[in-house]
Amino acid sequence: MFSRSINGDAATDAADIHRNAYNAAFFELGLRWYWDSEIYPAVLSEADERRCLRQYVVKHQPHLLTAYDADFLVDAIQATKARCYGRMKLSGCKGGAHVNWAALQHGEVGF
């Protein structure tokens, strides 16, 4: 459930914090998604995170679009991710260590 980056450079640390903030946001929003270090750069392959996130929802989570507008989902994810990222930075979080939120979610009642 926990893992650690072994190279520890600044770019990797920054990417880890952003990826972990997304995973925390997914968990908080009840989404059973988990972006590992391979999926994250593939999904956010451009500077426009909003566009990339919208494309991910449309391509990989289209069932959600029957109940929610794509822009609503993107807005909710980005707002929650920003809050999670802010908390991580304020607490002095460094890259590397992270929680597999999806694995934790499977242990909850009803999942």
Residue frames as qw, qx, qy, qz and C-alpha x, y, z in Angstrom:
[[0.000, 0.886, 0.463, 0.000, 0.00, 0.00, 0.00],
 [0.154, -0.933, 0.167, 0.279, 2.91, 2.39, 0.69],
 [0.839, 0.255, 0.127, 0.463, 5.86, 2.84, -1.61],
 [0.285, -0.827, 0.121, 0.470, 8.81, 5.16, -1.92],
 [0.611, 0.779, -0.122, 0.069, 10.59, 6.75, -4.86],
 [0.852, -0.288, 0.066, 0.432, 14.23, 5.74, -4.94],
 [0.569, 0.398, 0.093, 0.714, 15.72, 8.53, -7.01],
 [0.365, -0.706, -0.387, 0.467, 14.44, 11.44, -4.89],
 [0.317, 0.104, 0.187, 0.924, 15.25, 14.27, -7.30],
 [0.151, 0.296, 0.279, -0.901, 13.29, 17.55, -7.13],
 [0.450, 0.113, -0.455, -0.760, 11.26, 16.91, -10.30],
 [0.462, -0.154, -0.869, -0.093, 10.28, 13.43, -9.15],
 [0.134, -0.280, -0.681, 0.663, 9.40, 14.74, -5.69],
 [0.288, 0.235, 0.034, -0.928, 7.17, 17.48, -7.17],
 [0.522, 0.026, -0.641, -0.562, 5.45, 15.02, -9.50],
 [0.360, -0.180, -0.890, 0.214, 4.93, 12.59, -6.60],
 [0.056, 0.276, 0.509, -0.814, 3.27, 15.27, -4.48],
 [0.448, 0.202, -0.209, -0.846, 0.91, 16.25, -7.32],
 [0.517, -0.002, -0.801, -0.303, 0.13, 12.61, -8.11],
 [0.248, -0.215, -0.836, 0.440, -0.52, 11.85, -4.45],
 [0.221, 0.248, 0.275, -0.902, -2.78, 14.90, -4.21],
 [0.545, 0.093, -0.484, -0.678, -4.80, 13.60, -7.17],
 [0.480, -0.096, -0.872, 0.002, -5.05, 10.16, -5.57],
 [0.060, -0.232, -0.657, 0.715, -6.14, 11.74, -2.26],
 [0.383, 0.197, -0.035, -0.902, -8.76, 13.76, -4.17],
 [0.544, 0.006, -0.713, -0.443, -10.06, 10.65, -5.93],
 [0.339, -0.177, -0.864, 0.329, -10.34, 8.89, -2.57],
 [0.081, 0.241, 0.435, -0.864, -12.09, 11.85, -0.95],
 [0.476, 0.211, -0.203, -0.829, -14.57, 12.07, -3.83],
 [0.763, 0.050, 0.564, -0.312, -15.32, 8.35, -3.68],
 [0.695, 0.595, -0.320, -0.247, -13.71, 7.63, -7.05],
 [0.895, -0.271, 0.339, 0.099, -11.98, 4.25, -7.19],
 [0.660, 0.700, -0.163, 0.218, -9.10, 5.52, -9.29],
 [0.639, -0.645, 0.238, 0.344, -5.41, 5.31, -8.54],
 [0.569, 0.792, -0.202, 0.094, -2.70, 6.90, -10.64],
 [0.832, -0.361, 0.142, 0.397, 0.68, 5.24, -10.21],
 [0.245, -0.685, 0.320, 0.607, 3.96, 6.68, -11.45],
 [0.301, 0.045, 0.752, 0.585, 3.34, 5.24, -14.93],
 [0.130, 0.699, 0.686, 0.153, -0.27, 6.31, -15.39],
 [0.155, -0.822, -0.221, 0.501, 0.18, 9.85, -14.02],
 [0.139, -0.507, 0.385, 0.759, 2.60, 11.17, -16.69],
 [0.162, 0.213, 0.826, 0.497, 0.64, 9.40, -19.44],
 [0.010, 0.763, 0.644, -0.052, -2.62, 11.06, -18.37],
 [0.079, -0.944, -0.075, 0.313, -1.16, 14.51, -17.77],
 [0.738, 0.111, 0.333, 0.576, 1.02, 14.57, -20.87],
 [0.244, 0.651, 0.215, 0.686, 0.35, 18.27, -21.57],
 [0.155, 0.101, -0.387, 0.903, 0.59, 21.46, -19.54],
 [0.488, -0.242, -0.106, -0.832, -3.20, 21.88, -19.59],
 [0.072, -0.041, 0.934, -0.346, -4.16, 19.63, -16.65],
 [0.531, 0.289, 0.387, -0.696, -7.84, 20.45, -16.99],
 [0.657, 0.437, -0.369, -0.492, -7.95, 19.29, -20.61],
 [0.323, 0.302, -0.896, 0.034, -5.97, 16.13, -19.84],
 [0.233, 0.045, 0.810, -0.536, -8.19, 15.29, -16.89],
 [0.639, 0.358, 0.139, -0.666, -11.30, 15.79, -19.00],
 [0.587, 0.414, -0.620, -0.314, -9.87, 13.50, -21.70],
 [0.080, 0.182, -0.944, 0.264, -9.14, 10.87, -19.04],
 [0.456, 0.193, 0.597, -0.631, -12.73, 10.97, -17.77],
 [0.676, 0.443, -0.132, -0.573, -14.16, 10.73, -21.28],
 [0.538, 0.425, -0.711, -0.159, -11.83, 7.89, -22.34],
 [0.324, 0.148, -0.892, 0.279, -11.49, 5.81, -19.14],
 [0.064, 0.265, 0.757, -0.593, -14.55, 6.68, -17.03],
 [0.197, -0.163, -0.460, -0.850, -17.34, 7.31, -19.57],
 [0.360, -0.485, -0.796, -0.043, -19.96, 5.67, -17.35],
 [0.235, -0.460, -0.431, 0.740, -19.72, 8.67, -15.02],
 [0.041, 0.083, -0.268, -0.959, -20.84, 10.95, -17.84],
 [0.282, -0.442, -0.760, -0.385, -24.31, 9.40, -17.72],
 [0.420, -0.710, -0.526, 0.204, -24.82, 11.00, -14.31],
 [0.333, -0.749, -0.019, 0.573, -22.39, 13.95, -14.28],
 [0.465, 0.883, -0.052, 0.031, -21.26, 16.63, -16.68],
 [0.827, 0.174, -0.157, 0.511, -17.55, 16.21, -17.55],
 [0.181, 0.618, -0.191, 0.741, -16.76, 19.80, -16.57],
 [0.639, -0.644, 0.063, -0.417, -18.48, 19.31, -13.21],
 [0.960, -0.205, -0.055, 0.184, -16.32, 16.25, -12.52],
 [0.631, 0.384, -0.144, 0.659, -13.14, 18.02, -13.62],
 [0.138, -0.717, 0.134, -0.671, -13.97, 21.04, -11.44],
 [0.800, -0.551, 0.040, -0.233, -14.66, 18.83, -8.41],
 [0.926, -0.019, -0.074, 0.369, -11.46, 16.83, -8.90],
 [0.461, 0.512, -0.141, 0.711, -9.30, 19.91, -9.44],
 [0.336, -0.733, 0.117, -0.580, -10.72, 21.78, -6.44],
 [0.890, -0.447, 0.054, -0.074, -10.26, 18.76, -4.17],
 [0.849, 0.187, -0.086, 0.487, -6.78, 18.07, -5.56],
 [0.204, 0.680, -0.161, 0.686, -5.77, 21.71, -4.94],
 [0.581, -0.683, 0.150, -0.417, -6.95, 21.49, -1.33],
 [0.967, -0.215, 0.036, 0.136, -5.15, 18.16, -0.80],
 [0.679, 0.425, -0.116, 0.587, -1.99, 19.52, -2.42],
 [0.086, -0.764, 0.172, -0.616, -2.11, 22.60, -0.19],
 [0.786, -0.562, 0.143, -0.211, -2.43, 20.46, 2.93],
 [0.944, 0.042, -0.016, 0.328, 0.47, 18.27, 1.81],
 [0.461, 0.575, -0.148, 0.659, 2.72, 21.26, 1.17],
 [0.337, -0.754, 0.164, -0.540, 1.78, 22.94, 4.47],
 [0.886, -0.437, 0.135, -0.081, 2.58, 19.77, 6.35],
 [0.167, -0.733, 0.628, 0.200, 6.03, 19.65, 4.75],
 [0.907, 0.172, 0.382, -0.042, 5.28, 16.65, 2.57],
 [0.049, -0.583, 0.661, 0.470, 8.13, 15.56, 0.34],
 [0.758, 0.319, -0.382, -0.423, 7.84, 13.37, -2.72],
 [0.209, 0.335, -0.913, 0.102, 8.45, 9.68, -2.59],
 [0.093, 0.166, 0.912, -0.362, 6.23, 8.19, 0.09],
 [0.459, -0.039, -0.226, -0.858, 2.60, 7.80, -0.89],
 [0.490, 0.088, 0.756, -0.425, -0.56, 5.91, -0.06],
 [0.123, -0.126, -0.820, -0.544, -2.41, 3.71, -2.51],
 [0.405, 0.040, 0.315, -0.857, -5.81, 5.23, -1.77],
 [0.708, 0.085, -0.447, -0.540, -7.59, 2.74, -4.01],
 [0.523, 0.033, -0.831, 0.184, -6.26, -0.16, -1.93],
 [0.046, 0.035, 0.622, -0.781, -7.48, 1.51, 1.25],
 [0.536, 0.072, -0.048, -0.840, -10.89, 2.08, -0.27],
 [0.628, 0.030, -0.721, -0.290, -11.35, -1.62, -1.02],
 [0.306, -0.068, -0.834, 0.454, -11.31, -2.29, 2.71],
 [0.292, -0.001, 0.273, -0.916, -14.27, -0.03, 3.39],
 [0.395, 0.339, 0.806, -0.280, -17.76, -1.40, 3.91],
 [0.535, 0.703, 0.305, -0.356, -19.68, -1.47, 0.65],
 [0.317, 0.759, -0.464, -0.329, -16.66, -1.50, -1.67]]
